[in-house]
Amino acid sequence: METDKTNRSSGADYVFVSSVEREKNRRERLARLYDQHVHAVFRYAWRLTGRRDLAEDFTSEAFLALHRNLDQVEDARLPAWLFTEVRNLAIEYWRRASREQTLSEAAPFLRPDGSSSLVDLLSRATGLKPVHRICLTLRYLYGMDRQEIARQTGLSEHQIKSALQYGLELLRRELTS
Amino acid sequence: MKETKRAANNMPHEDPEHQERLLMVETGIDPAVWREQGHPPPSLLVASREDVLPQPLAERVTSHIELCPSCTRLLEDLLDPDVACPTLGEITRIRRRLPMPSPPQRPWKTLALIALTLVTAALSIVAVRTLSSGPISPQFVAPMPPGPPAPPGLVFRIPVEPAPLKLPPASTLAWRSQDGGPDQAYLVELGQALKPYREGRYREAAVRLQSLASQYPQSVEAPFYAGVSHLLAGDALFALEWLTKKPLVRSHPLYDDQLWYRAAALEQTGQWAEARDLLRQLCKLSGGYQQKACQLSKR
């Protein structure tokens, strides 16, 4: 009787240990896949949403979905599987945003011809990098403040300040030379 | 007083708003004219390329982009691979939301760094005493990654320690004041990029200084300290590349240092003859490296 109890107890321990071990292995595999694919998934999410905060959310959502389906998804199907998850989230997001009419009616996209002076100016300053041009365009064409530009670009406000300063200085030199 | 002087010299100001005013005065272009309504938000511009927008909205955004040079240019820039890269903060935040083992904490790393610092300090003291008392002991080997075997007759090892920080005098003003002149942004960023260097995180320092050197091609300090950081991190080839990028004139405060560290990088990459030539040059100068260079070049 006593022996039977001991056996049963060790069997339960065995089951418990193996499930702990399995969960540990799952987490380690997720960590490995995360390190391998997070950059690509984030970049893709950003291209679908154009917003860094959403790209961050969608990337973590996709990896959470991967964790839920880790036993069904083979490594060879990645990162395509993660891309599909992100894409579905993005389509759903834009459909919802459009249905709420925050985009379709509130923002009439008009007068696309009057802003060429800035483009001319920016294209003349050949020393400017994309990040400088983005900061200048968002600041002076879109009228965004540094905080908004930081949200859009993922740079710190100090970096935005430096980029604006450098960009303006270069434009100034270009125009006065 | 300072402001008046600056205005008189027509020097550019650190503040972007001030630069904006200068731009307006000097070019006759009012930046306020650029601010127009009616452009789609940047998020829509980017998403319009990926076929995820509902059809009517996608059509409107696409037709706007076709007619608007500003948005076309902005979209091109936004799609630059560097811009879309996640930052370290974003990667960390995403990781925190996932059920994963946290990245390994390494308390041993701190202990190892302390031990390494103590050993380096002890060896440096031994080195200084040895060098100041006479010829180098054949047993003396500086703490550094082993280089390729030296050919017979050319056996020396150049000890490498962190180079002293020699920054332009204006750098002290750049930290304290908001109006330090046109190079202020560079100096402020240089100070920040040198922080990991001061703290002994040489790989990180090398990356940051390299990026600064690319951003400011005229800079001298950034490529030099990038090279030294690579050397201290054990990447002699990268070190050599960065230390030869910007040859200095003899009057520059970093001239001796550059020769010394370049010699060390050459020695570590197996170019002993070239390293010895540089040591001989240093031996002829009356700088802080003269004695060490003379002793090493004679070997």
Boltz contact constraints between the chains, C-beta under 6 A:
constraints:
  - contact:
      token1: [A, 27]
      token2: [B, 100]
      max_distance: 6.0
  - contact:
      token1: [A, 27]
      token2: [B, 101]
      max_distance: 6.0
  - contact:
      token1: [A, 30]
      token2: [B, 100]
      max_distance: 6.0
  - contact:
      token1: [A, 31]
      token2: [B, 100]
      max_distance: 6.0
  - contact:
      token1: [A, 31]
      token2: [B, 101]
      max_distance: 6.0
  - contact:
      token1: [A, 42]
      token2: [B, 86]
      max_distance: 6.0
  - contact:
      token1: [A, 43]
      token2: [B, 84]
      max_distance: 6.0
  - contact:
      token1: [A, 46]
      token2: [B, 84]
      max_distance: 6.0
  - contact:
      token1: [A, 47]
      token2: [B, 50]
      max_distance: 6.0
  - contact:
      token1: [A, 48]
      token2: [B, 47]
      max_distance: 6.0
  - contact:
      token1: [A, 48]
      token2: [B, 50]
      max_distance: 6.0
  - contact:
      token1: [A, 48]
      token2: [B, 52]
      max_distance: 6.0
  - contact:
      token1: [A, 50]
      token2: [B, 42]
      max_distance: 6.0
  - contact:
      token1: [A, 50]
      token2: [B, 43]
      max_distance: 6.0
  - contact:
      token1: [A, 50]
      token2: [B, 46]
      max_distance: 6.0
  - contact:
      token1: [A, 50]
      token2: [B, 47]
      max_distance: 6.0
  - contact:
      token1: [A, 51]
      token2: [B, 43]
      max_distance: 6.0
  - contact:
      token1: [A, 56]
      token2: [B, 90]
      max_distance: 6.0
  - contact:
      token1: [A, 56]
      token2: [B, 94]
      max_distance: 6.0
  - contact:
      token1: [A, 59]
      token2: [B, 94]
      max_distance: 6.0
  - contact:
      token1: [A, 60]
      token2: [B, 94]
      max_distance: 6.0
  - contact:
      token1: [A, 60]
      token2: [B, 97]
      max_distance: 6.0
  - contact:
      token1: [A, 63]
      token2: [B, 98]
      max_distance: 6.0
  - contact:
      token1: [A, 90]
      token2: [B, 52]
      max_distance: 6.0
  - contact:
      token1: [A, 91]
      token2: [B, 52]
      max_distance: 6.0
  - contact:
      token1: [A, 94]
      token2: [B, 52]
      max_distance: 6.0
  - contact:
      token1: [A, 94]
      token2: [B, 53]
      max_distance: 6.0
  - contact:
      token1: [A, 95]
      token2: [B, 54]
      max_distance: 6.0
  - contact:
      token1: [A, 98]
      token2: [B, 54]
      max_distance: 6.0
  - contact:
      token1: [A, 98]
      token2: [B, 57]
      max_distance: 6.0
  - contact:
      token1: [A, 104]
      token2: [B, 57]
      max_distance: 6.0
  - contact:
      token1: [A, 109]
      token2: [B, 38]
      max_distance: 6.0
  - contact:
      token1: [A, 109]
      token2: [B, 40]
      max_distance: 6.0
  - contact:
      token1: [A, 109]
      token2: [B, 60]
      max_distance: 6.0
  - contact:
      token1: [A, 109]
      token2: [B, 64]
      max_distance: 6.0
  - contact:
      token1: [A, 110]
      token2: [B, 38]
      max_distance: 6.0
  - contact:
      token1: [A, 111]
      token2: [B, 38]
      max_distance: 6.0
  - contact:
      token1: [A, 112]
      token2: [B, 64]
      max_distance: 6.0
  - contact:
      token1: [A, 112]
      token2: [B, 67]
      max_distance: 6.0
  - contact:
      token1: [A, 112]
      token2: [B, 68]
      max_distance: 6.0
  - contact:
      token1: [A, 114]
      token2: [B, 36]
      max_distance: 6.0
  - contact:
      token1: [A, 115]
      token2: [B, 36]
      max_distance: 6.0
  - contact:
      token1: [A, 115]
      token2: [B, 70]
      max_distance: 6.0
  - contact:
      token1: [A, 116]
      token2: [B, 69]
      max_distance: 6.0
  - contact:
      token1: [A, 118]
      token2: [B, 34]
      max_distance: 6.0
  - contact:
      token1: [A, 118]
      token2: [B, 70]
      max_distance: 6.0
  - contact:
      token1: [A, 119]
      token2: [B, 69]
      max_distance: 6.0
  - contact:
      token1: [A, 119]
      token2: [B, 70]
      max_distance: 6.0
  - contact:
      token1: [A, 119]
      token2: [B, 73]
      max_distance: 6.0
  - contact:
      token1: [A, 130]
      token2: [B, 77]
      max_distance: 6.0
  - contact:
      token1: [A, 130]
      token2: [B, 80]
      max_distance: 6.0
  - contact:
      token1: [A, 130]
      token2: [B, 83]
      max_distance: 6.0
  - contact:
      token1: [A, 133]
      token2: [B, 77]
      max_distance: 6.0
  - contact:
      token1: [A, 134]
      token2: [B, 77]
      max_distance: 6.0
  - contact:
      token1: [A, 137]
      token2: [B, 74]
      max_distance: 6.0
  - contact:
      token1: [A, 140]
      token2: [B, 31]
      max_distance: 6.0
  - contact:
      token1: [A, 140]
      token2: [B, 34]
      max_distance: 6.0
  - contact:
      token1: [A, 141]
      token2: [B, 34]
      max_distance: 6.0
  - contact:
      token1: [A, 141]
      token2: [B, 70]
      max_distance: 6.0
  - contact:
      token1: [A, 143]
      token2: [B, 35]
      max_distance: 6.0
  - contact:
      token1: [A, 152]
      token2: [B, 42]
      max_distance: 6.0
  - contact:
      token1: [A, 154]
      token2: [B, 87]
      max_distance: 6.0
  - contact:
      token1: [A, 162]
      token2: [B, 185]
      max_distance: 6.0
  - contact:
      token1: [A, 164]
      token2: [B, 16]
      max_distance: 6.0
  - contact:
      token1: [A, 165]
      token2: [B, 16]
      max_distance: 6.0
  - contact:
      token1: [A, 165]
      token2: [B, 185]
      max_distance: 6.0
  - contact:
      token1: [A, 168]
      token2: [B, 16]
      max_distance: 6.0
  - contact:
      token1: [A, 168]
      token2: [B, 19]
      max_distance: 6.0
  - contact:
      token1: [A, 168]
      token2: [B, 23]
      max_distance: 6.0
  - contact:
      token1: [A, 169]
      token2: [B, 12]
      max_distance: 6.0
  - contact:
      token1: [A, 172]
      token2: [B, 23]
      max_distance: 6.0
  - contact:
      token1: [A, 175]
      token2: [B, 27]
      max_distance: 6.0
  - contact:
      token1: [A, 176]
      token2: [B, 26]
      max_distance: 6.0
